[in-house]
């Protein structure tokens, strides 16, 4: 396969519950098509603090304006060869690849003539490939081996909220690849600042399993950077992405 298709896998289906945030991570092979080591962080909740309030109100609600009127859509492609696909994917949960980058290739060519709300863009989710759903390895294999591709694409829904830890742990478990940006939410603990936030937020603005944290207090370059901000900050502004239904 050509370097025009890249896919970053983080092996393992769940975060290790007792793994500290500062666990050293090996660098992924630079020349591999499927590269990366498992990463996980637990910010397990401690006993509730006596300090007042663990939650700050939402500072921004609603979905991304560019995607709010969009819905999932299909892309049909026929390639002359298997030498390029034009996608850089991240796979964190083995269900739905997350599109990090659109490279030169048939996807970029499709985008040139597609309406704005039907273009494949970074931040979109790959929901199905040639009928394969919730099976990221099979979906990636189809992209590598099939000249005819039927892709189901979900634009991203985006919201941002602010939360105060007030001396407690954030209370979430996340899965990540250290040098790529998103943090995948694997679980929300029964006690902690996030559980309290979820109890007070409307259903559409709760942090849920499967959500991607893509920015923390403005930090968005890598998971490593975001984890460091989470660890040292008492107040967090989190930007979250999920597939738009």
Protein Blocks (a to p, Z undefined) as FASTA:
>chain_A
ZZkbccdddehjbdcfkbcfklccddddfkbfbgcdddddddddddddfbehjbdcdfbg
cddfklmmgccdddddddfbfkbgoiacddfkomaccdfbdcedjklmmmmmgcfklccc
ehiacfbgghiahilklmmmmmmmpmbdcddddddddddddddfkhpaehiacdddfkbm
bdcdfbdcfbdjklmmmmmpcfklcccehiacfbgghiakbmklmmmmmmmpmbdcdddd
dddZZ
